[in-house]
């Protein structure tokens, strides 16, 4: 992946960590740098380097598996192992077909949304560096109302200013190059963090902040804590499937995003009643271990952290499933961050929810005991 230029100074300001606002200037600068960096599925390494550089002062050791999942470890020699986990990858596109006229058709890398593509600016990542392009679309003047085309994988295309396939290839673009949207981080109304890839690099940020707080507050854990930033979640939880076998933890707390359902065109009957600004979401379902979930609920109530609930039926659709059903079964729970406009370039979360997810994971980890037995029947 070619690196982008250094982002502008973060507009998300906090002078110091306080009881009310635990995010520092350094935290927020890391968050913006990490979110703006492109790290699509299968190409997460640049983001993982940023994440590890931030994490190293807070942990005792770290390692990276062959596919790029990064793990920062506190107490690496401890027998009892606890994981807190998020995923590092973002949705993107692959160059799929270049026409003789120099237009580029794409294929999804993860759950990329063809409906939002027209008129978007993108970066094509090549061995020669970033090639800028746009998703073109016919002007409204020339589209017939009775047959207005709808965006689809068959008709969305990239234009990088070339007039032939040969000219495109001279720029370094070839089939298989990965393509990411250009949109970057911003703040709405001083409280909503907005950008692409908050799903789920905001999760990577939150577990990093848990490690920071443990270090700064001089918390001595009686077990090994494996702060895990997994790759390839967007194509089937693949990084988590790999790393659970390598770590073989005793329990896992996973964080990801979930749908805020308060905006127009959302269906609460279908997707539940979840709101940004009302706290972390705790999920109920077969993959979620009830005893670990009860521990988290009790912690939230003790710490007076407001939370919401969700039912997830057969699967959570997150790395929780990979941990729960991997390594002969790992008691696992999911703490979700409410998010609006998932898999768009304007994913949006509430600042207070980000802070409260951090607080809840931090407090839940602190309240665990070494050797804690989560079995239903003993």
C-alpha positions, 0 to 999 in steps of 0.5 A: 500500500502506498502511504498518503500524505500526513493528515492535517491537525486533528479538529477533535480537541481535548486538552487533557484526560479528565473523569468526564473526557478521558481522551487526550490530545495524543489519543485524538491525534492517533485516532485521526491518523489511524482512521485516515490511513488506508488499510483495506482487507488484505492490505492492512499493514500500514494501519497495523504499523501505526497501531503498534507504534502507538501501543508499544509504550503500554504493553510488554510484548507484541507479535504479528501473525503471517497475515498481519493480525497485530497483538500487543501483550501485557503479562505475556508469560501468564498462563490465563489469557484474556483477549480484547479484540477489534478488526483493522480492515476496511471495505474497498474495491479491486481493479477488475477490468480495464477497457481499451478506452481507459475506463476501469471496472471494479470488484468488491473487496468486502461489503463495498456499496455500489450505491454510494460510488458515483461521483466519489473520489478514490485512490488506486494503490499501485507499486508506483504510488497512489493514482487518483481517480473518480467514479464517473456517472452520466449527468442528470441532463442526459438521463431519461427519467423513465429509465434512470440507471441505478448504480450497480457493479455492472455500470459503475466505473473509474476514470483516472484521466486516461484515454487508453488501457496502455495509458492506465497501465503506464500509471502502474494500475493493473488488475488486482490493484486495491482502490479506497475512497478518499474521504477523511475524518471530520467532527460534526457538532463537536460530538460526532466523529465522522469518516470512512472505516470507523467500522472498525478502526474505531474499535482498534482505537478503543482497545488501544485506549484501554491498554493506555489507561491500564498503563497510566493507572498502573493496573497490575493484571493477574493474567495475560491481556492480549490486545488484538487487532485482527485482519480480514473481518470484512470477508468472513472473520478470517483474521480472527479465525487464525489468531484464536488458534494461535493465542488459544485464550481463556476468554475474549471481549470483542468490540465492533460497530452496530447500526444506530436505528434512529435515522430515516429509512431505518427499521426498528422492527428489523434492526432493533432500537439502538441510538448513538449517544445512549451507550455501548450495546451488549448483544445476546445470542448463542455465540455470546457467553452468558456468564461473561455477558453477565460479568460485563452487565454487572460491571456496567451497572457498578460503574454507572455506565449506561448501555443498550441491548441487542438480540443477534439471533444465530450469529453476531456477524462479528469476530465474536463468532470466530472466537466463540467457536474457535480453539475448542470454544472460547467464552466470548462477549460483544460490546458494540459501538452504535454507528450511523451510515455503515459501509459509507464514507460518512460513518458516524459515532458519538464521542460519548459512546466511544469513551463509554465503550473504552470505560466498559472494556477497561472496567470489565477487564479490571474486574476479571480474576485469573483462572476465572471459570466461565463454564455453565456447568461445573 
